[in-house]
Amino acid sequence: MSDARVGRTLADSNSAQPRDPRPAEGAPNVVAIVLDDLGFAQLGCFGSDLATPAIDRLAAGGLRFNGFHVTALCSPTRAALLTGCNHHAVGMGFLTDIPMGFPGYDGRIPPSAASLARVLRGAGYATFAVGKWHLAPRWEQTAAGPFERWPLGLGFEHFYGFLAGDTNQWTPELVRGNEFVSPPRTPEQGYHLTEDLVDEAIRGLVNLRHAAPKKPFFLYFAPGAVHAPHQVPKPWIERYRGRFDQGWDEWRARTFARQLELGVVPKGTSLSARPPWVQAWDGLGRDERAVYARLMETFAGFLTHTDAQIGRLVAHLEREALLDDTLIVLLSDNGASAEGGPTGLVNEHSFMQNRADELARGAAALDEIGGFRAYNHYPWGWAWAGNAPFRLWKRYTWLGGVRTPLVVHWPSRVRARGELREQFCHAIDVFPTLLEAAGVERPAQVDGAAQRPLDGASLWRCIDDASAPAPRSTQYFEMLGSRAIYHQGWKATTDHVGPQLAAERELIPGSHDFEKDRWSVFRLDDDFAETRDLAEAEPERAAELERLWWREAERNQVLPLEDGFLTRAAALVRPAWGFRTSVELRPGGGPVSEDALPPLLGGFSLRAELELQRAPAEGIVAALGDWTNGFALYLLRGRAVGALNLCGDLQRVESPLELGPGRRELRLVVGRDKLALEVDGRLAAEAPVARELPLRWQIGAAGLLVGRDRGFPVCADYAPPFPFSGVIHRLVLEIASRAPRDGRRELATAFRHE
């Protein structure tokens, strides 16, 4: 209620100033830097020889935690970080891309778990999210929203970045606030996403300082690096030329030696052995070694470039005399990624197709790796090495998937410099830690919603005292059927291997049946790398830990268990307005998100009603994606052309005759086995389609454009924007008649890996 007294006139009235919230005196600025797919052993301050001087400087001026854990996958870890709650408990048991109709997997952070941004905003902080989001369910990532689970709907006042799990570093699908926007420059003009994100973060902080210099801020900076595609200007790659020719076995051994020397791995730790499913480097052929080394050179250049951009952000804070009063936490959302499979990928869009020709493609395009034409990811030997000294990688609850670096830096408060903290902790502990630092109590209600209890606990006792006990004694893990439990220094982990990648299911030994899973048991207090299985020696403890896992699973909405993509798709939550079988489009709008289109993977047609006004007519009628994966219908020197690019394999059809002025109808038919082009109702050209159509044409969730293109082209015939020179009266996109009307079977088929 206002304290103002209102009379008949101003002379009879007393005004009252609004009581805007203000944090306590001395509340720090907060910067959370969330890196993507970064392994435990890939930072210099954690033993790597990859150049990360900016991050190493933060570690030298603050603390490193070597017992920090995450959820093994990106969306779940980000939800845990921003809510302080276990990921299943807030609906994020898996990626937002496949929301299922179960409480733990619907991809919807509930109002009962207000985000860190919302709580800090309510306490008087300015809030910025810059970079990767990946916390809105798939069908909500369109221009129609709803926007409650976009950054501005979850407590941030400013957002600039991308909504999907990854994106092209040269031509990202960007959002500002709640609107899709184009990058400020082209790749040819020197654009790179990570650089742009830092520019935007600095611009936002400058604007805030101009308007309210004493107002503290929370900056959530999530660049998307070093998730594939590993793309970076060539000079950054070249500085690593030849550095990985010795291979992953030797690199891992040398890194482990540095880890022991730095103390981030305790003395007496055993380095887990190379598993048989990771090939010995010495057994590889010359072409394999050349391609795999180049893929790692590119990753290393990408990481060092990312570190340099983080350095620019930190340098800005320093120039503005903000660094001493800014609490910076830096972490990775999961361990290093093995989604490149045994051979690596020149084009990550083929991740689910298990291509047999990736090595040949890589050898033929060695100099293109990391550049405009590639969408590359290194082979899993480098992921195994990058998680040293641990076993396995992202998507598994072995330590290689769930233990990542954590760096804490706050000069005016954290007096320790360069010290190590060994306590067990987890992403859910970051939320209460940052709230305590800000002097902010979590409200019992936010926007009318009662708040569920936090699962995390503050780390400040550990930050202040290296000998303090860990904040909690129990933490469960589950991801795609891989399960683990930590309790009082012990960890139990199942041998479950789900059908995520055919190569993993075929090569990695383990259980494919939840009823037959075997639980291994490790005493982490004296077995840092999870190498000595004590299950046979400790059968009662193994049984006790398994029972504890089931109790935690029921308490946190982990059930029902599922280990694959195919069956998740069968339980997929439909879009609010259902799957469409056709959509009518016209020029003049922005990109139409793939998720707003009918499911295209069973085949589709594009029918365009045009008016050609001059000869020869040229330009894009419609295009989606680019030369890494996409399709386009366009006119070139008066001839109609259809281009289908499947993971870099181009199939093109062209009408034989130039089309004169007048009304025309073009129809491009993309089938599972045939590509056809019709002009005015007659077949003009056709060609076979040799590969499966994808579930998503762009992993980064690009949109379909009408009358123009942007970014990279689908085919080298043209250069975007290549606007259409005539009039597009109507464009109709329809899915093939044999596709089911609700699209469910087609969506399930898309997740087939074997």
Residue pairs with C-beta under 8 A, 6 or more apart in sequence:
2 16
3 16
4 13
4 14
4 15
4 16
5 13
5 14
6 13
7 13
20 124
21 122
21 123
21 124
22 124
23 123
23 124
23 125
23 216
23 438
23 439
23 440
24 438
24 439
24 440
26 325
26 439
27 125
27 216
27 437
27 438
27 439
27 440
28 216
28 325
28 326
28 327
28 410
28 412
28 413
28 437
28 438
29 216
29 217
29 218
29 219
29 317
29 322
29 325
29 326
29 327
30 120
30 125
30 216
30 217
30 218
30 219
30 326
30 327
30 329
30 434
30 437
30 438
31 218
31 219
31 221
31 313
31 317
31 326
31 327
31 328
31 329
32 81
32 218
32 219
32 220
32 221
32 328
32 329
32 331
32 430
32 434
33 221
33 222
33 310
33 328
33 329
33 330
33 331
34 77
34 78
34 81
34 131
34 132
34 220
34 221
34 222
34 331
34 332
34 333
35 223
35 225
35 226
35 306
35 330
35 331
35 332
35 333
36 74
36 132
36 166
36 222
36 223
36 224
36 225
36 226
36 227
36 332
36 333
37 74
37 226
37 227
37 228
37 332
37 333
37 334
37 335
37 336
37 337
37 394
38 226
38 303
38 332
38 336
38 386
38 404
38 405
39 332
39 335
39 336
39 383
39 386
39 387
39 388
39 393
39 400
39 404
40 46
40 335
40 386
40 387
40 388
40 390
40 399
40 400
40 403
40 404
40 405
41 47
41 48
41 252
41 255
41 256
41 259
41 385
41 386
41 387
41 388
41 389
42 48
42 50
42 226
42 303
42 336
42 386
43 50
43 52
43 55
43 56
43 59
43 405
44 50
44 51
44 52
44 53
44 55
44 56
45 52
45 55
45 56
45 59
45 60
45 64
45 262
45 264
45 405
45 407
46 64
46 66
46 259
46 262
46 264
46 405
47 255
47 256
47 258
47 259
47 261
47 262
47 264
47 265
47 388
48 255
48 258
49 243
49 251
49 254
49 255
49 258
50 300
50 303
50 304
51 239
51 300
51 304
51 307
52 303
52 304
52 307
53 307
53 311
54 307
54 308
54 310
54 311
54 314
55 307
55 310
55 330
55 407
57 311
57 314
58 314
58 328
58 330
58 407
58 409
59 407
59 409
59 418
60 417
60 418
61 409
61 411
61 417
61 418
62 328
62 407
62 408
62 409
62 410
62 411
62 414
62 416
62 417
62 418
63 407
63 408
63 409
63 414
63 416
63 419
63 420
63 421
63 463
64 264
64 405
64 406
64 407
64 418
64 419
64 420
64 421
65 405
65 406
65 407
65 408
65 420
65 421
65 422
65 423
65 425
65 459
65 462
66 264
66 265
66 420
66 421
66 422
67 403
67 421
67 422
67 423
67 424
67 425
67 470
68 331
68 403
68 404
68 405
68 406
68 425
68 426
68 427
69 402
69 403
69 404
69 424
69 425
69 426
69 427
69 475
69 477
69 486
70 77
70 80
70 331
70 332
70 333
70 334
70 402
70 403
70 404
70 426
70 427
71 77
71 80
71 87
71 333
71 334
71 402
71 427
71 477
71 479
72 334
72 335
72 394
72 395
72 396
72 397
72 401
72 402
72 477
72 479
72 482
73 94
73 95
73 333
73 334
73 394
73 395
73 479
73 480
74 95
74 132
74 134
74 165
74 227
74 333
74 334
75 92
75 94
75 95
75 96
75 107
75 134
75 135
75 165
76 87
76 88
76 92
76 93
76 94
76 95
76 479
77 87
77 333
77 334
77 427
78 92
78 134
78 135
78 222
78 333
79 85
79 87
79 90
79 91
79 92
79 109
79 135
80 86
80 87
80 90
80 92
80 426
80 427
80 428
80 456
81 116
81 331
81 427
81 428
81 430
81 431
82 109
82 115
82 116
82 117
82 135
82 154
82 220
82 431
83 90
83 109
83 113
83 114
83 115
83 116
83 428
83 431
84 113
84 116
84 428
84 429
84 430
84 431
84 432
84 442
84 454
84 455
84 456
85 113
85 428
85 452
85 454
85 455
85 456
86 428
86 455
86 476
86 556
87 93
88 104
88 105
88 478
88 556
88 557
88 558
89 104
89 113
89 452
89 455
89 556
89 557
90 109
90 110
90 113
91 103
91 104
91 105
91 106
91 107
91 108
91 109
91 110
91 557
92 107
92 109
92 135
93 104
93 105
93 478
93 557
93 558
94 100
94 105
94 107
94 479
94 480
94 568
95 107
95 134
95 165
96 107
96 134
96 135
96 136
96 137
96 138
97 138
97 164
97 165
98 107
98 138
98 565
98 568
98 569
98 572
99 105
99 106
99 107
99 108
99 137
99 138
99 139
99 572
99 573
100 106
100 562
100 568
100 571
100 572
100 573
101 571
101 572
101 573
102 557
102 560
102 571
103 557
104 556
104 557
104 558
104 559
105 568
106 137
106 573
107 135
107 136
107 137
107 138
107 149
107 573
108 137
108 149
109 115
109 135
109 149
109 154
110 449
110 452
111 446
111 447
111 448
111 449
112 449
112 450
112 451
112 452
113 451
113 452
114 155
114 443
114 446
114 447
114 449
114 451
115 154
115 155
115 156
116 155
116 218
116 431
116 434
116 435
117 127
117 129
117 151
117 154
117 155
117 156
117 218
117 220
118 154
118 155
118 446
118 447
119 155
119 435
119 440
119 442
119 443
119 446
120 127
120 155
120 218
120 434
120 435
120 438
120 440
121 127
121 155
121 156
121 157
121 218
122 443
122 446
123 438
123 440
124 215
124 216
125 215
125 216
125 217
125 218
125 438
126 157
126 208
126 212
126 215
126 216
126 217
126 218
127 155
127 156
127 157
127 158
127 217
127 218
127 220
128 156
128 157
128 158
128 159
128 201
128 204
128 205
128 217
128 218
128 219
128 220
129 151
129 156
129 158
129 159
129 160
129 161
129 220
129 222
130 158
130 159
130 160
130 161
130 197
130 200
130 201
130 204
130 219
130 220
130 221
130 222
131 161
131 162
131 197
131 220
131 221
131 222
131 223
131 224
132 161
132 162
132 165
132 166
132 167
132 222
132 223
132 224
132 227
133 150
133 151
133 159
133 161
133 162
133 163
133 175
133 222
134 163
134 164
134 165
135 149
135 154
136 149
136 150
136 163
137 149
137 573
138 595
139 573
139 574
139 575
139 576
139 595
140 146
140 147
140 149
140 150
141 163
141 164
141 593
141 595
141 701
142 592
142 593
142 595
142 596
143 179
143 180
143 590
143 592
143 593
143 596
144 596
145 178
146 153
146 576
147 153
147 178
148 154
150 159
150 163
150 175
150 178
151 159
151 161
152 159
152 177
152 178
156 220
158 177
158 204
159 175
159 176
159 177
160 174
160 175
160 176
160 197
160 200
160 204
161 174
161 175
161 197
161 222
161 224
162 172
162 173
162 174
162 175
162 224
162 700
162 701
163 173
163 175
163 701
164 173
164 699
164 700
164 701
165 227
165 699
165 700
166 224
166 227
166 228
166 229
166 348
166 699
166 700
167 173
167 193
167 224
167 699
167 700
167 701
168 193
168 229
168 231
168 375
168 626
168 628
168 698
168 700
168 711
168 712
169 192
169 193
169 194
169 224
169 225
169 229
169 231
169 232
170 187
170 191
170 192
170 193
170 231
170 372
170 711
170 712
171 183
171 187
171 626
171 710
171 711
171 712
172 183
172 193
172 700
173 180
173 591
173 698
173 700
173 701
173 702
173 703
174 180
174 181
174 182
174 183
175 181
180 590
180 591
180 703
182 710
183 191
183 193
183 196
184 191
184 196
185 191
187 372
187 712
190 233
192 231
192 232
192 233
192 305
193 223
193 224
194 223
194 224
194 225
194 305
194 306
194 309
195 309
197 221
197 223
197 309
198 223
198 309
198 310
198 312
198 313
201 219
201 221
201 313
202 312
202 313
202 316
204 219
205 217
205 219
205 316
205 317
205 320
205 322
208 215
208 217
209 320
216 438
218 434
221 313
223 306
223 309
225 302
225 303
225 305
225 306
226 299
226 302
226 303
226 306
227 337
228 337
228 339
228 340
228 345
228 348
228 375
228 376
228 377
229 348
229 374
229 375
229 376
229 377
230 295
230 298
230 299
230 302
230 370
230 376
230 377
230 378
231 298
231 302
231 370
231 371
231 374
231 375
231 376
232 298
232 301
232 302
232 305
232 370
233 305
234 370
234 371
236 301
236 302
236 304
236 305
237 297
237 298
237 300
237 301
237 369
237 370
238 301
239 301
239 304
240 296
240 297
240 300
240 301
240 304
241 297
242 293
243 297
243 300
244 251
244 293
244 296
244 297
244 300
245 289
245 293
246 281
247 281
247 282
247 284
247 289
247 292
247 293
247 381
248 278
248 281
248 292
248 296
248 381
248 382
248 384
248 385
249 274
249 280
249 281
249 282
249 385
250 281
251 385
252 271
252 274
252 384
252 385
252 388
253 271
255 385
255 388
256 265
256 271
256 388
256 389
259 265
259 388
259 389
260 267
260 269
263 420
264 420
265 389
265 528
265 529
266 422
266 528
268 526
269 389
269 527
269 528
269 529
270 389
270 527
270 529
270 531
270 532
271 388
271 389
271 529
271 531
272 389
272 390
272 391
272 529
272 530
272 531
274 280
274 384
275 384
275 391
275 508
277 342
277 507
277 508
278 342
278 380
278 381
278 384
279 342
279 381
281 289
281 381
284 292
287 359
287 363
288 343
288 359
290 363
290 366
291 344
291 359
291 362
291 363
291 366
291 369
292 344
292 378
292 379
292 381
292 382
294 362
294 366
294 369
295 340
295 344
295 362
295 369
295 376
295 377
295 378
295 379
295 382
296 378
296 382
298 369
298 370
298 376
298 378
299 378
299 382
301 370
302 370
310 330
314 323
314 328
317 323
317 326
323 411
324 411
324 412
325 412
326 410
327 408
327 409
327 410
327 413
327 434
327 437
328 407
328 408
328 409
328 410
329 406
329 407
329 408
329 409
329 430
329 433
329 434
330 405
330 406
330 407
330 409
331 404
331 405
331 406
331 407
331 427
331 430
332 404
332 405
333 404
333 427
334 394
334 395
334 401
334 402
334 404
335 383
335 386
335 387
335 390
335 392
335 393
335 394
335 399
335 400
335 401
335 402
335 403
335 404
336 382
336 383
336 384
336 386
336 387
336 393
336 394
336 400
337 377
337 383
337 393
337 394
338 380
338 383
338 384
338 392
338 393
338 394
338 395
338 504
339 345
339 348
339 351
339 377
339 394
339 501
340 348
340 376
340 377
340 378
340 379
340 380
340 382
340 383
341 351
341 354
341 358
341 379
341 380
341 501
341 503
342 379
342 380
342 381
342 503
342 507
343 358
343 359
343 379
344 358
344 362
344 376
344 377
344 378
344 379
345 351
345 355
345 358
345 375
345 376
345 377
346 358
346 361
346 362
346 365
346 368
346 369
346 374
346 375
346 376
346 648
347 361
347 374
347 375
347 376
347 628
347 629
347 647
347 648
348 375
348 376
348 377
348 699
349 375
349 628
349 629
349 647
349 694
349 698
349 699
350 358
350 647
351 377
351 501
351 699
352 565
352 695
352 750
352 751
352 753
353 647
353 691
353 692
354 501
354 502
354 503
354 753
354 754
355 647
361 648
362 369
362 376
365 373
365 374
368 374
369 376
370 376
372 712
373 627
373 628
373 648
374 628
375 628
380 393
383 393
383 394
384 392
384 393
384 400
387 393
387 399
387 400
387 401
389 528
389 529
390 398
390 399
390 400
390 403
390 529
390 530
391 398
391 399
391 400
391 529
391 530
391 531
392 398
392 399
392 400
392 401
393 400
393 401
394 401
395 401
395 479
395 480
395 482
395 500
396 402
396 479
396 482
397 477
397 478
397 479
397 482
397 483
397 484
397 493
397 494
398 482
398 484
398 493
398 530
399 529
399 530
401 479
401 482
402 477
402 484
406 425
408 414
408 459
408 463
410 437
413 437
414 463
416 463
416 466
419 466
420 466
421 462
421 463
421 466
422 466
423 459
423 462
423 468
423 469
423 470
423 471
424 470
424 472
424 475
424 486
424 489
424 524
425 459
425 462
425 470
425 471
425 472
426 456
426 472
426 475
427 456
428 454
428 455
428 456
429 456
429 457
429 458
429 459
429 471
429 472
430 456
430 459
431 454
431 456
432 442
432 454
432 456
432 457
432 458
433 456
433 458
433 459
433 460
433 463
435 441
435 442
435 458
436 458
436 460
437 460
442 451
442 454
443 451
444 450
444 451
445 451
455 556
456 471
456 472
457 471
457 472
458 471
459 471
461 468
461 469
461 471
462 468
462 470
462 471
473 487
473 488
474 485
474 486
474 487
474 488
474 548
474 552
475 485
475 486
476 483
476 484
476 485
476 486
476 548
476 549
476 552
476 553
476 556
476 558
477 483
477 484
477 485
477 486
478 484
478 553
478 558
478 561
480 498
480 500
480 562
480 563
480 564
481 496
481 498
481 514
481 561
481 562
481 563
481 564
482 493
482 494
482 496
482 497
482 498
482 563
483 493
483 494
483 496
483 517
483 549
484 491
484 492
484 493
484 494
484 549
485 491
485 492
485 545
485 546
485 548
485 549
485 552
486 524
487 545
487 548
489 523
489 524
489 525
490 521
490 522
490 523
490 524
490 541
490 545
491 521
491 522
491 524
491 530
492 519
492 520
492 521
492 522
492 535
492 542
492 545
492 546
492 549
493 519
493 520
493 522
493 530
494 511
494 517
494 518
494 519
494 520
495 509
495 510
495 511
495 517
495 518
495 520
496 510
496 511
496 512
496 514
496 517
496 563
497 504
497 505
497 508
497 509
497 510
497 511
497 512
498 505
498 512
498 563
498 564
499 505
499 512
499 563
499 564
499 565
499 566
499 753
499 754
500 563
500 564
500 565
500 753
501 753
502 753
502 754
505 512
505 753
505 754
506 754
511 517
511 518
512 563
514 561
514 563
518 535
519 535
519 542
519 545
519 546
520 533
520 535
521 533
521 534
521 535
521 538
521 541
521 542
521 545
522 530
522 531
522 532
522 533
522 534
523 532
523 534
524 530
534 541
535 542
552 558
553 559
562 568
562 571
564 751
565 751
565 753
566 748
566 751
566 752
566 753
567 748
568 751
569 744
569 747
569 748
569 750
569 751
570 744
570 748
572 744
572 747
574 742
575 595
578 742
579 598
579 599
579 741
579 742
579 743
579 744
580 597
580 598
581 598
581 734
581 735
581 739
581 741
582 598
582 732
582 733
582 734
582 735
583 592
583 596
583 597
583 598
583 732
583 733
584 730
584 731
584 732
585 592
585 622
585 704
585 706
585 730
585 731
585 732
585 733
586 706
586 728
586 729
586 730
586 731
587 706
587 707
587 708
587 724
587 728
588 706
588 707
589 706
590 703
591 702
591 703
591 704
591 705
591 710
592 703
592 704
592 705
592 706
593 701
593 703
594 600
594 624
594 696
594 697
594 698
594 701
594 702
594 703
594 704
595 701
597 704
597 733
598 604
598 733
598 734
598 735
598 739
598 743
599 735
599 739
599 743
599 746
599 747
600 670
600 693
600 697
600 735
601 692
601 693
601 694
601 695
601 746
601 747
601 749
601 750
602 672
602 693
602 735
602 736
602 738
602 739
602 746
602 749
603 669
603 670
603 671
603 672
603 693
603 735
603 736
603 738
603 739
604 669
604 670
604 733
604 734
604 735
604 736
605 667
605 668
605 669
605 670
605 733
605 734
605 736
606 621
606 622
606 633
606 666
606 667
606 668
606 670
606 731
606 732
606 733
607 665
607 666
607 667
607 731
607 732
607 733
607 734
608 621
608 622
608 633
608 665
608 666
608 667
608 728
608 730
608 731
608 732
609 663
609 664
609 665
609 728
609 729
609 730
609 731
610 621
610 663
610 664
610 665
610 666
610 724
610 726
610 727
610 728
610 729
611 662
611 663
611 664
611 726
611 727
611 729
612 635
612 659
612 660
612 661
612 662
612 664
612 725
612 726
613 661
613 725
613 726
613 727
614 661
614 725
614 726
615 638
615 658
615 659
615 660
615 661
616 635
616 637
616 638
616 639
616 658
617 635
617 638
617 659
617 661
617 724
617 725
617 726
618 634
618 635
618 636
618 637
618 638
618 722
618 724
618 725
619 634
619 635
619 707
619 708
619 722
619 723
619 724
619 725
619 726
620 632
620 633
620 634
620 705
620 707
620 708
620 709
620 718
620 720
620 721
620 722
620 723
620 724
621 632
621 633
621 634
621 635
621 666
621 706
621 707
621 724
621 728
621 731
622 632
622 633
622 704
622 705
622 706
622 707
622 731
622 733
623 630
623 631
623 632
623 633
623 634
623 704
623 705
623 708
623 709
623 713
623 714
624 630
624 631
624 632
624 697
624 698
624 702
624 703
624 704
624 705
625 631
625 645
625 697
625 698
625 702
625 714
626 645
626 698
626 702
626 711
626 712
626 713
626 714
627 645
627 648
627 650
627 712
627 713
627 714
627 715
627 716
628 645
628 647
628 648
628 698
628 712
629 645
629 646
629 647
629 648
629 694
629 697
629 698
630 645
630 697
630 698
630 702
630 714
631 642
631 643
631 644
631 645
631 668
631 670
631 697
631 714
632 641
632 642
632 643
632 709
632 713
632 714
632 715
633 640
633 641
633 642
633 666
633 668
634 640
634 641
634 643
634 717
634 718
634 722
634 724
635 641
635 659
635 724
635 725
635 726
636 654
636 717
636 718
637 658
638 658
638 659
638 660
639 654
639 655
639 656
639 657
639 658
639 659
640 654
640 655
640 659
640 666
640 677
640 679
640 684
641 652
641 653
641 654
641 655
641 677
641 715
641 717
642 652
642 653
642 654
642 668
642 670
642 675
642 676
642 677
642 685
643 650
643 651
643 652
643 714
643 715
643 717
644 650
644 651
644 652
644 670
644 675
644 689
645 651
645 714
645 715
646 689
646 691
646 692
646 693
646 694
647 691
647 694
649 690
649 691
650 715
651 675
651 687
651 688
651 689
651 690
652 687
652 715
652 717
653 675
653 676
653 677
653 684
653 685
653 686
653 687
654 677
654 684
654 685
655 677
655 679
655 684
655 685
656 684
656 685
657 679
657 684
659 679
664 679
664 680
665 678
665 679
665 680
665 681
666 677
666 678
666 679
667 677
667 678
668 675
668 676
668 677
668 678
669 675
669 676
669 677
669 678
670 689
670 693
671 689
671 736
672 689
672 692
672 693
673 688
673 689
674 686
674 687
674 688
674 689
675 686
675 687
675 688
675 689
676 683
676 685
676 686
677 683
677 684
677 685
677 686
678 684
694 750
695 747
695 750
695 751
702 711
704 733
706 728
706 731
707 723
707 724
707 728
708 720
708 721
708 722
708 723
708 724
709 718
709 720
709 721
709 722
710 720
710 721
711 720
712 720
713 719
713 720
713 722
735 743
739 746
740 746
